[in-house]
């Protein structure tokens, strides 16, 4: 029997590590095929040991074998394979977690400033702030610390009069924030500066009145809604994606709240889905309508993988975990639905923001009161729903005032 090479040994051990992590036989077979392809690639070049040179050459071969053009899918698959193998070589176990992209905090060079940021974030986490809020605060403070480094400051206390005003302008110039989107970031900046008594006075440089962004609320047109309904009924989508789309379109739930639904949140006897909104912390009781209720049942009984996850919607490939990305997975599902329906999202919003707008508009056109719509959407301020009036021409016409003195003949 021919002795296996060092590369073949590492590939075998990496696959065995994956077998211990609840991967399905189908997924393991796909990885086996990818590993075999890498081994054949190495042998054709007379390489028998895993090395950075081998991996680099393997990754550079990212063109479609039929068209000869660059393939982003092939590149991602090969990056995934290499990351799994490297993690096994380093840790003795295949790391199946997805690698995160660079964040603003990665640009901080000074150890002192890194500690300042970590200390601030730790306080926010102790106060149980929402993850999205912490992320926004972390981002703007990271930019501030990088700004300090560029000015050769060695301490936060070296900030002087005019620095915060110039920093805000710097954020605008670099496109990191806009006057209409910086409000939540400024709250974090105010909290951060208040931790340092020597420079607390600089809070006065933070802008107090910012322009509000007023946009016309976008919804699907009638032909687009017809196309979506056809896609939802003709089997073009998987059972999971169909259930997700129906839930979004009819309830207006935010993407992250759909990701967070647990199997135990559904009361089949009372036909209710119990939800706690991540953004506001508000509890919602969503009626289990026949449309998305049946779709959820169909998904659970006929498509959902057998796994230990407590969440309703899980990944289609192992590991079968909660849909991740704080809602980015849901965006992919909605974009797929739109593409199949022939809907272009160029120059317009997409994802669960679009389905949320569309759901509110549909409820308004059906004669549901704004107070009830607000309750369904989970708004803390009922007046927010008034923005959806702009999507209903009939309701808008009812709000117009007659010309004084009547009309001219």
QUINORLIN-V692344 format. One record per backbone hydrogen bond with DSSP energy under -0.5 kcal/mol. CO is the residue of the C=O (numbers start at 1). NH is the residue of the N-H. If there is no record, write none. Layout:
{{CO	NH} {CO	NH}}
This chain:
{{5	9} {6	10} {7	11} {8	12} {9	13} {10	14} {11	15} {12	16} {13	17} {14	18} {15	19} {16	20} {18	21} {18	23} {19	22} {24	28} {25	29} {26	30} {27	31} {28	32} {29	33} {30	34} {31	35} {32	36} {33	37} {34	38} {35	39} {36	40} {37	41} {38	42} {39	43} {40	44} {42	45} {42	47} {43	46} {48	7} {51	55} {52	56} {53	57} {54	58} {55	59} {56	60} {57	61} {58	61} {60	62} {62	71} {64	68} {69	64} {70	72} {71	75} {72	76} {73	77} {74	78} {75	79} {76	80} {77	81} {78	82} {79	83} {80	84} {81	85} {82	86} {83	87} {84	88} {85	89} {86	90} {87	91} {87	93} {88	92} {94	96} {103	106} {104	107} {105	108} {110	114} {111	115} {112	116} {113	117} {114	118} {115	119} {116	120} {117	121} {118	122} {119	123} {120	124} {121	125} {122	126} {123	127} {124	129} {125	128} {130	134} {131	135} {132	136} {133	137} {134	138} {135	139} {136	140} {137	141} {138	142} {139	143} {140	144} {141	145} {142	146} {143	147} {144	148} {145	149} {146	150} {147	151} {148	153} {149	152} {155	158} {156	159} {160	163} {162	166} {163	167} {164	168} {165	169} {166	170} {167	171} {168	172} {169	173} {170	174} {171	175} {171	176} {171	177} {172	175} {178	181} {178	182} {182	186} {183	187} {184	188} {185	189} {186	190} {187	191} {188	192} {189	193} {190	194} {192	195} {193	196} {195	197} {196	199} {196	200} {197	200} {199	202} {200	203} {201	204} {202	205} {203	206} {208	210} {212	214} {213	215} {221	225} {222	226} {223	227} {224	228} {225	229} {226	230} {227	231} {228	232} {229	233} {230	233} {230	234} {231	236} {231	237} {238	242} {239	243} {240	244} {241	245} {242	246} {243	247} {244	248} {245	249} {246	250} {247	251} {247	253} {248	252} {254	258} {255	259} {256	260} {258	261} {261	312} {262	265} {263	266} {265	267} {265	274} {266	268} {267	271} {267	272} {271	288} {272	267} {272	274} {273	275} {273	286} {275	277} {275	284} {277	281} {282	277} {284	275} {284	286} {285	287} {286	273} {287	289} {289	293} {290	294} {291	295} {292	296} {293	297} {294	298} {295	299} {296	300} {297	301} {298	302} {299	303} {299	304} {305	307} {310	263} {312	314} {313	323} {319	321} {321	315} {324	327} {324	329} {325	328} {327	331} {328	332} {329	333} {330	334} {331	335} {332	336} {333	337} {334	338} {335	339} {336	340} {337	341} {338	343} {339	342} {342	344} {345	348} {350	353} {351	354} {351	355} {352	356} {353	357} {354	358} {355	359} {356	360} {357	361} {358	362} {359	363} {360	364} {361	365} {362	366} {363	368} {364	367} {369	373} {370	374} {371	375} {372	376} {373	377} {374	378} {374	379} {380	382} {381	384} {382	385} {383	386} {384	387} {385	388} {386	389} {387	390} {388	391} {389	392} {391	393} {392	396} {393	397} {394	398} {395	399} {396	399} {396	400} {397	400} {403	406}}
